[in-house]
Amino acid sequence: MKNTSGCLTGKGKDRNGNTQIHMSAIYSRDKPVKRKFNFVIHGLLISSFLLSSIISCQGNTASAATSHPTTQPVMVAQGEYMNSQDEEILISNLSLANKVIQESGFSANALLSLMNRLKEIDAKASTTAGFISAKTLQSVLSETEQLVITYGSDVPSTWGNVQTVKDKLASIKQKIGTENSSNYAHQSSVSKKNELKPLSVANLTPSIVIDGVKQSYSQAPISKSGSILVPLRGVFESLGVNVLWSRETETITANKGSTKVTLKMGSNIAYVNGSEVKLSAPSAKINGCSMVPLRFVSEAFGGTVKWDNDTQTAYIKTGSSDNVVIDSTKTQKVNGITVKYGKHTYGVRNQSEYDESTKIVLEALKGVNDVIFGGDLYSPYYYQFIDGARWSGDTRDRSDQNRGLKSAENSIGDFVKAGVSSDEIIKVYKIMIVAGELIKGKKDPMDGSPSSIFDTLIRGISDCDSDAETYSATFDLMGYNTMIIGGSGHAEVLIQINGFWYETAAGSFKLVDVAKALENSSVIVSEPTFGKL
């Protein structure tokens, strides 16, 4: 008699849709029914395999896996038989992680779950036995890859780094002998957060990303007569440009540094420092917003723009120094040294030391966007911390997640408590890492002699004074207000964020009550970059 087989699948949800139970049953005439149960709680995948391990208080994957029937032939060696069961569970968990994203959309937890499933598979593929079920795995990997290709660009940076998923996919495919996809560039947008719907280009709303951060304006960009029009004030202010509007003449005047732009509403002619520039389309008033062609508004002040037609997204990069803020028009002389940021000389003795030191900082800051927020190991948990996740409070829990959340609390906890925006937190953290790398490995002669940024960067010696000057310069070049206070043989830099002062040391930021510090014998070593204390 011929064997027959089939598969039944189903799922259930609670009333609010927060918890889902995914069930499947595979049956054949001559073999026991094979059933699987998986749970999705608030977007986080918990497999029946993991649940059974938790219940039995055993972390041994192999022993837990033996409770699952398998359709793998018995003729293989015992070690391979066990491996096939392990692999079946790993593949099933990855498949379910994909389904969670397909059905409920990307979330921080869903992204983390997907990454954890890939890490487990990569670890298995790295063993001497390799991955026996490579062909079965390949189809699920292709499904994962397609999710990343299609929707990866819509994952907010606060949820985690999609690039780590891409890297892990590439690693697995290399180990199982499969060619990597050569194109992760074709990505589609989604209609709203957590809703995955493939849309045609005609239905997409154009969006703007400036220096890696997606922008949100009261009036969205529009496509008109073959040109993308964007809200002038919104984009200019995102680029750090001062914008003035004359109601009488309906003229916009924009200034940044030595560049001045004027534009009359309804005209296709603008003036940059008095020189006429023809626009690809006339400016227009739409819903009360002044709209102008994208390329003009981004390039008028030295930025560059790239347009992705597939996602209808404009990627704007500000200037040639990757987000480094330099305004050389505002200089003054302090002790015979021409300085660019307040009265900060950074402790140097002459102009040559100042120029050489700030040049090194500028070069280092060109890589600020490449810094991984939270570091390689804890990055996902730093994003989770911003989203509201917290460590358990149990120091015996040595899991990466618990340790990562604790690390995030120590590093950026004061920012989150103060309501600092996620984009600002990420930016400031990355700048701190750049400054830390500049002083890394420098020796302290223990004689109190290092006192300037030049001592640290050029002479290779450092202590708290020269380190504070280096941090001050790094944040100054990025447009922040910094000052240095000292006392009792110690100096530290303070950075102003949203009106409050924070000290930074050992990879963390702490809120500082400056008035109280000054009452307790501290003194101002270096005045604020902007204004007075």
TARAJO-V108888 format. One record per residue. RES is the residue in one small letter. PHI is phi in whole degrees, 0 to 359 (NA if undefined). PSI is psi in degrees with one decimal (999 if undefined). BURIAL is I if it has 24 or more other C-alpha atoms within 12 Angstrom, else O. Layout:
# TARAJO-V108888
[[RES	PHI	PSI	BURIAL] [RES	PHI	PSI	BURIAL]]
This chain:
# TARAJO-V108888
[[m	NA	138.4	O] [k	285	137.8	O] [n	289	143.8	O] [t	235	149.0	O] [s	216	165.2	O] [g	194	-179.6	O] [c	216	132.2	O] [l	245	133.8	O] [t	229	156.1	O] [g	189	171.0	O] [k	206	154.9	O] [g	230	155.4	O] [k	228	154.7	O] [d	281	177.3	O] [r	299	-34.5	O] [n	268	-2.6	O] [g	76	12.6	O] [n	281	-31.5	O] [t	239	132.4	O] [q	235	145.0	I] [i	243	116.6	I] [h	261	126.2	I] [m	235	142.7	I] [s	217	148.3	O] [a	223	125.9	O] [i	248	126.2	O] [y	229	153.3	O] [s	217	161.5	O] [r	294	-35.3	O] [d	256	5.3	O] [k	229	157.4	O] [p	296	152.4	O] [v	294	136.2	O] [k	253	116.7	I] [r	242	147.3	I] [k	227	142.6	I] [f	231	133.9	I] [n	224	149.0	I] [f	241	142.1	I] [v	237	112.2	I] [i	244	114.0	I] [h	52	41.7	I] [g	83	-1.4	I] [l	258	125.0	I] [l	283	128.7	I] [i	233	110.4	I] [s	281	158.6	I] [s	298	-31.7	I] [f	298	-46.2	I] [l	293	-40.5	I] [l	297	-41.5	O] [s	294	-33.5	I] [s	293	-39.7	O] [i	294	-45.6	O] [i	297	-42.2	O] [s	276	-2.9	O] [c	59	32.8	O] [q	237	135.2	O] [g	258	9.5	O] [n	279	107.8	O] [t	299	-41.6	I] [a	296	-43.3	I] [s	291	-37.8	O] [a	293	-34.1	I] [a	290	-22.9	I] [t	292	-14.6	O] [s	282	-7.5	O] [h	265	123.5	I] [p	298	155.8	I] [t	222	150.3	I] [t	264	5.0	O] [q	292	136.8	O] [p	304	143.9	O] [v	280	-12.0	O] [m	289	-15.3	O] [v	286	164.1	O] [a	297	155.8	O] [q	301	-41.2	O] [g	298	-41.5	O] [e	290	-34.0	O] [y	299	-45.3	I] [m	295	-40.2	I] [n	298	-39.5	I] [s	296	-36.4	I] [q	294	-44.7	I] [d	303	-46.9	I] [e	295	-37.7	I] [e	299	-41.0	I] [i	293	-43.6	I] [l	299	-44.0	I] [i	294	-42.1	I] [s	298	-41.8	I] [n	294	-40.0	I] [l	295	-42.6	I] [s	300	-41.4	I] [l	291	-38.0	I] [a	301	-38.8	I] [n	297	-43.2	I] [k	295	-37.5	I] [v	301	-43.6	I] [i	291	-40.4	I] [q	297	-38.0	I] [e	270	-36.7	O] [s	247	-7.3	I] [g	90	168.3	I] [f	288	143.2	I] [s	213	169.6	I] [a	301	-42.9	I] [n	292	-40.6	I] [a	295	-39.2	I] [l	294	-42.2	I] [l	295	-42.1	I] [s	298	-43.5	I] [l	300	-43.7	I] [m	295	-39.5	I] [n	294	-38.5	I] [r	296	-40.4	I] [l	292	-36.5	I] [k	297	-40.3	I] [e	296	-42.5	I] [i	293	-40.8	I] [d	297	-39.7	I] [a	296	-40.8	O] [k	293	-40.7	I] [a	292	-19.1	I] [s	275	-9.0	O] [t	287	166.5	O] [t	297	-31.3	O] [a	286	-21.1	O] [g	72	-162.5	I] [f	250	109.4	I] [i	294	-43.4	I] [s	269	49.9	I] [a	298	-38.3	I] [k	293	-40.7	O] [t	294	-41.0	O] [l	297	-37.6	I] [q	302	-40.1	I] [s	294	-37.4	O] [v	288	-38.5	I] [l	299	-39.3	I] [s	297	-38.1	I] [e	296	-43.7	I] [t	298	-45.4	I] [e	300	-39.4	I] [q	294	-36.9	I] [l	300	-43.7	I] [v	293	-43.0	I] [i	297	-43.1	I] [t	281	-40.8	I] [y	240	0.8	I] [g	302	-35.6	I] [s	289	-13.7	I] [d	267	-0.5	I] [v	279	118.2	I] [p	299	148.0	I] [s	299	-24.6	I] [t	289	-13.7	I] [w	270	-18.4	I] [g	140	175.5	I] [n	260	109.8	I] [v	296	-27.0	I] [q	300	-32.4	I] [t	295	-33.0	I] [v	294	-44.6	I] [k	300	-43.7	I] [d	296	-40.4	O] [k	291	-38.3	I] [l	301	-45.7	I] [a	298	-40.6	I] [s	297	-45.1	I] [i	295	-46.1	I] [k	295	-33.0	I] [q	293	-41.0	O] [k	288	-28.2	I] [i	263	6.4	I] [g	79	33.3	O] [t	245	138.5	O] [e	294	142.4	O] [n	280	149.1	O] [s	295	137.7	O] [s	268	0.2	O] [n	219	108.6	O] [y	255	11.7	I] [a	274	-25.0	O] [h	276	99.0	I] [q	235	144.8	I] [s	249	151.3	I] [s	276	172.7	I] [v	241	159.1	I] [s	285	-32.5	O] [k	199	167.8	O] [k	305	133.7	O] [n	68	13.0	I] [e	240	112.5	O] [l	263	109.1	I] [k	221	117.2	I] [p	299	127.1	I] [l	240	150.5	O] [s	281	158.1	O] [v	303	-35.0	O] [a	296	-27.5	O] [n	265	-5.4	O] [l	280	143.1	I] [t	269	123.8	I] [p	303	142.6	I] [s	229	164.9	I] [i	233	132.4	I] [v	239	120.6	I] [i	248	119.3	I] [d	50	43.2	I] [g	84	-0.8	I] [v	247	122.2	I] [k	290	133.2	I] [q	263	154.2	I] [s	227	120.6	O] [y	238	157.9	O] [s	298	-31.5	O] [q	245	119.2	I] [a	288	153.0	I] [p	302	151.4	I] [i	228	157.6	I] [s	258	125.3	I] [k	215	123.4	O] [s	53	39.0	O] [g	84	0.2	O] [s	241	149.6	O] [i	266	117.6	I] [l	260	136.3	I] [v	233	156.2	I] [p	292	114.9	I] [l	301	-51.7	I] [r	299	-44.8	I] [g	301	-49.7	I] [v	292	-44.3	I] [f	301	-44.3	I] [e	292	-32.2	O] [s	295	-27.3	I] [l	271	5.5	I] [g	80	24.8	I] [v	261	138.7	I] [n	275	126.0	I] [v	241	131.3	I] [l	238	142.9	I] [w	237	127.2	O] [s	257	111.0	O] [r	292	-35.9	O] [e	297	-44.4	O] [t	258	-3.0	O] [e	50	49.0	O] [t	238	137.2	I] [i	258	133.4	I] [t	239	126.2	I] [a	235	135.2	I] [n	228	138.8	I] [k	206	118.8	I] [g	61	-127.0	O] [s	265	6.1	O] [t	258	133.1	O] [k	231	131.3	I] [v	237	133.0	I] [t	234	144.1	I] [l	207	127.5	I] [k	267	134.0	I] [m	298	135.8	I] [g	91	-7.5	O] [s	263	153.6	I] [n	256	17.7	O] [i	239	130.8	I] [a	236	165.5	I] [y	233	124.9	I] [v	247	109.6	I] [n	53	39.9	O] [g	87	-12.1	O] [s	269	136.1	O] [e	286	134.5	O] [v	231	125.9	O] [k	271	131.0	O] [l	272	154.5	I] [s	288	-17.9	O] [a	204	149.9	I] [p	296	149.3	I] [s	293	156.5	I] [a	209	153.6	I] [k	265	121.1	O] [i	228	118.6	O] [n	52	37.2	O] [g	83	-1.3	O] [c	256	140.4	I] [s	279	116.6	I] [m	250	133.9	I] [v	224	161.2	I] [p	301	138.7	I] [l	305	-52.3	I] [r	298	-37.9	I] [f	295	-47.0	I] [v	293	-28.6	I] [s	275	-32.4	I] [e	265	-10.7	I] [a	300	-30.7	I] [f	246	32.2	I] [g	88	7.3	I] [g	277	172.9	I] [t	235	151.8	I] [v	227	138.2	I] [k	235	136.5	O] [w	250	125.3	O] [d	257	104.9	I] [n	292	-31.4	O] [d	297	-39.9	I] [t	255	-0.2	I] [q	54	46.1	I] [t	237	133.7	I] [a	260	125.6	I] [y	255	113.0	I] [i	253	131.3	I] [k	244	130.9	I] [t	272	107.6	I] [g	74	-177.7	I] [s	266	-3.0	O] [s	251	25.8	I] [d	51	59.2	I] [n	84	1.5	I] [v	285	130.2	I] [v	266	115.0	I] [i	228	124.1	I] [d	232	87.9	O] [s	284	-2.2	O] [t	283	-19.9	O] [k	254	90.4	O] [t	235	158.8	O] [q	207	163.4	O] [k	259	130.7	O] [v	231	116.9	O] [n	55	37.1	O] [g	82	3.0	O] [i	251	127.3	O] [t	282	115.9	I] [v	245	157.1	I] [k	251	-17.8	I] [y	234	101.7	I] [g	57	-133.7	I] [k	249	24.3	I] [h	281	115.5	I] [t	262	-10.8	I] [y	60	27.1	I] [g	79	5.3	I] [v	285	165.3	I] [r	262	-20.0	O] [n	204	175.3	O] [q	296	-37.5	O] [s	298	-44.1	O] [e	295	-38.7	I] [y	296	-50.0	I] [d	295	-42.4	I] [e	294	-40.1	O] [s	291	-47.4	I] [t	293	-28.3	I] [k	295	-40.0	I] [i	295	-42.5	I] [v	298	-43.7	I] [l	301	-43.8	I] [e	296	-40.9	O] [a	296	-37.8	I] [l	289	-14.4	I] [k	295	-19.0	I] [g	258	14.3	O] [v	298	-35.3	I] [n	288	-15.0	I] [d	273	-9.4	O] [v	293	136.1	I] [i	273	118.6	I] [f	298	118.7	I] [g	87	-6.7	I] [g	86	168.1	I] [d	301	-42.8	O] [l	281	-42.6	O] [y	255	4.1	I] [s	308	-47.7	I] [p	301	-33.2	I] [y	280	-26.8	I] [y	294	-41.8	I] [y	295	-39.9	I] [q	297	-39.0	I] [f	299	-42.6	I] [i	299	-35.1	I] [d	281	-3.7	I] [g	118	-6.9	O] [a	288	148.7	I] [r	223	155.8	I] [w	289	159.5	I] [s	289	-21.0	O] [g	90	-6.0	O] [d	261	108.0	O] [t	290	-12.7	O] [r	282	-17.5	O] [d	281	103.8	O] [r	260	20.2	O] [s	294	154.3	O] [d	302	-39.9	O] [q	295	-47.4	I] [n	295	-41.9	I] [r	292	-36.9	I] [g	295	-42.3	I] [l	293	-36.7	I] [k	294	-42.2	I] [s	299	-42.5	I] [a	296	-40.3	I] [e	299	-42.8	I] [n	293	-35.7	I] [s	277	-49.7	I] [i	236	11.2	I] [g	303	-40.3	I] [d	293	-32.3	I] [f	295	-46.3	I] [v	296	-42.0	I] [k	299	-35.6	O] [a	277	-2.7	O] [g	79	21.5	O] [v	294	138.9	O] [s	296	152.6	O] [s	298	-40.5	I] [d	299	-41.0	I] [e	292	-42.1	I] [i	300	-46.5	I] [i	297	-43.3	I] [k	297	-48.5	I] [v	295	-39.7	I] [y	301	-45.8	I] [k	296	-38.8	I] [i	296	-41.3	I] [m	302	-41.4	I] [i	295	-40.9	I] [v	300	-45.9	I] [a	298	-41.2	I] [g	298	-37.7	I] [e	293	-31.3	I] [l	294	-33.1	I] [i	263	-6.5	I] [k	298	132.8	O] [g	84	-3.8	O] [k	282	140.9	I] [k	268	141.7	O] [d	264	114.6	O] [p	289	-7.7	O] [m	63	25.4	O] [d	240	4.4	O] [g	76	8.7	O] [s	283	-35.8	O] [p	296	126.5	I] [s	220	-1.6	I] [s	224	165.1	I] [i	296	-31.6	I] [f	295	-38.7	I] [d	301	-42.3	I] [t	287	-51.3	I] [l	281	-32.8	I] [i	254	-46.7	I] [r	278	-17.4	O] [g	76	23.0	I] [i	235	150.7	I] [s	206	157.2	I] [d	209	-166.5	I] [c	298	-32.4	I] [d	293	-53.0	I] [s	291	-33.1	I] [d	296	-43.8	I] [a	299	-39.5	I] [e	294	-37.0	I] [t	292	-45.0	I] [y	298	-41.8	I] [s	300	-45.9	I] [a	296	-41.7	I] [t	298	-44.3	I] [f	285	-32.3	I] [d	301	-45.1	I] [l	295	-20.0	I] [m	264	9.1	I] [g	90	12.6	I] [y	268	160.1	I] [n	268	121.5	I] [t	232	157.7	I] [m	209	164.4	I] [i	235	129.3	I] [i	242	157.8	I] [g	209	170.2	I] [g	162	149.6	O] [s	56	39.6	O] [g	75	17.3	O] [h	224	146.2	O] [a	230	144.9	I] [e	214	147.6	I] [v	273	145.7	I] [l	239	139.0	I] [i	241	134.8	I] [q	267	124.1	I] [i	232	121.1	I] [n	53	37.9	O] [g	88	-6.5	O] [f	246	153.0	I] [w	260	136.8	I] [y	231	139.7	I] [e	266	154.8	I] [t	228	129.6	I] [a	201	145.1	I] [a	52	37.3	O] [g	79	16.7	I] [s	224	160.3	I] [f	242	132.9	I] [k	230	134.6	I] [l	295	136.4	I] [v	237	131.1	I] [d	272	96.3	O] [v	297	-42.8	I] [a	302	-42.8	O] [k	293	-38.9	O] [a	297	-40.8	O] [l	291	-30.4	O] [e	291	-26.3	O] [n	261	41.7	O] [s	81	-1.8	O] [s	286	154.6	O] [v	229	158.8	I] [i	278	115.7	I] [v	274	-40.2	I] [s	223	122.9	I] [e	296	158.1	I] [p	305	149.7	I] [t	300	-43.6	I] [f	242	135.5	O] [g	65	-163.2	O] [k	239	157.5	O] [l	294	999	O]]
